[in-house]
């Protein structure tokens, strides 16, 4: 990126990266604390995950991708502020790819869960019967 006066849009993008990176870090700290509390309380996470049909490895994969995304988001914000090509643009693009991958993994885990399939059948009622149709 060219040295000199930083555009206002680039500064705004850096600030948004810091804000969302910080919120993501706080969220991840909360999730790790909840996982630690569940283990400390003696809850077997593997049994709970098996009950819902979700693998504990998939949950940890999603958390790892979230952690990498938060680190990339904050680091790219620093790159935008300093107007560095690799730290800003390259890591910002890598963040986008990691974030999309995390969304795909999380959605796949949620939709593959048999609990979600059963609940979706419970929530959606059967279609109304049409008296003029004979079946």
Secondary structure, DSSP 4 states (H G I P E B T S, - for coil): --SSSPPHHHHHHHHHHHHHHHHHHHHHHHHHHHHHHHHHTT--HHHHHHHHT--HHHHHHHHHHHHHHHHHHHHHHHHHHHT-IIIIIIHHHHHHHHHHHHHHHHHHHHHH-HHHHHHHHHHSPPPPP-TT---
